[in-house]
Amino acid sequence: MSNEKSLQDAKVKIGSKQTLKMVEQGFATEVYVALDADTKLLNKIVSLCRKRNIKLIEISSMVELGKMCGIEVGAAMAAIVEE
């Protein structure tokens, strides 16, 4: 599910609060992070994903991740959640 089209078609939660919530509650199956997002946020989500064995995909910028999610603004992170 690592291409642009499938990310738009999947059930996605966008943003740091939503993504962290989905990971903490065990609903996230994949997490996308923008490498230019706030370092503190990145460290938290990376650590949590490793601990919970969730696939982590790095995207070069928040603008690119936003486009992949089909939104007009940048996104720090997004989670693919179980249907």
Legacy VTK file of the C-alpha trace (Angstrom):
# vtk DataFile Version 3.0
C-alpha trace
ASCII
DATASET POLYDATA
POINTS 83 float
0.000 0.000 0.000
2.978 2.252 -0.476
1.958 4.199 -3.555
0.138 7.499 -3.869
-3.128 6.167 -5.280
-3.625 3.494 -2.636
-2.935 5.998 0.157
-5.816 8.142 -1.106
-8.052 5.085 -1.432
-7.242 3.658 2.006
-8.869 4.588 5.294
-6.406 7.226 6.488
-6.155 9.356 9.609
-4.132 12.488 8.896
-2.185 14.629 11.371
-0.087 14.010 14.437
-2.902 13.824 17.007
-5.014 11.432 14.919
-2.012 9.280 13.987
-0.729 8.993 17.559
-4.219 8.096 18.747
-4.604 5.336 16.136
-1.181 3.866 16.951
-1.797 3.988 20.712
-5.199 2.319 20.307
-3.777 -0.388 18.039
-5.764 0.526 14.911
-2.863 1.668 12.688
-1.346 -0.822 10.246
1.097 1.590 8.537
2.336 5.050 9.444
3.708 7.651 7.029
5.921 10.404 8.450
7.275 13.550 6.813
10.976 13.947 7.482
10.683 17.735 7.755
8.087 17.557 10.546
8.861 18.585 14.130
11.657 16.387 15.505
9.922 15.875 18.853
6.802 14.528 17.108
8.853 12.331 14.792
10.803 10.804 17.658
7.606 10.016 19.546
5.819 8.321 16.648
8.919 6.437 15.448
9.491 5.067 18.947
5.847 4.079 19.331
5.731 2.367 15.925
8.877 0.375 16.664
7.522 -0.680 20.035
4.230 -1.833 18.470
5.849 -3.295 15.350
3.979 -0.996 12.935
5.388 -0.413 9.451
6.865 3.100 9.175
7.274 4.824 5.805
9.334 8.002 5.497
8.260 10.739 3.078
10.633 13.587 2.239
8.312 16.504 3.051
5.043 17.493 4.686
3.834 18.978 1.392
4.441 15.674 -0.414
2.680 13.679 2.301
-0.285 16.065 2.168
-0.546 15.543 -1.591
-0.348 11.768 -1.135
-3.280 12.012 1.290
-5.263 14.095 -1.176
-5.259 17.297 0.889
-4.210 20.820 -0.082
-1.930 21.389 2.934
1.089 19.618 4.364
0.823 16.758 6.841
3.386 15.714 9.438
2.113 12.142 9.577
-0.722 9.877 8.563
-1.873 6.408 9.566
-3.523 3.678 7.529
-6.139 2.145 9.795
-7.904 -1.188 9.712
-11.243 -1.177 7.930
LINES 1 84
83 0 1 2 3 4 5 6 7 8 9 10 11 12 13 14 15 16 17 18 19 20 21 22 23 24 25 26 27 28 29 30 31 32 33 34 35 36 37 38 39 40 41 42 43 44 45 46 47 48 49 50 51 52 53 54 55 56 57 58 59 60 61 62 63 64 65 66 67 68 69 70 71 72 73 74 75 76 77 78 79 80 81 82
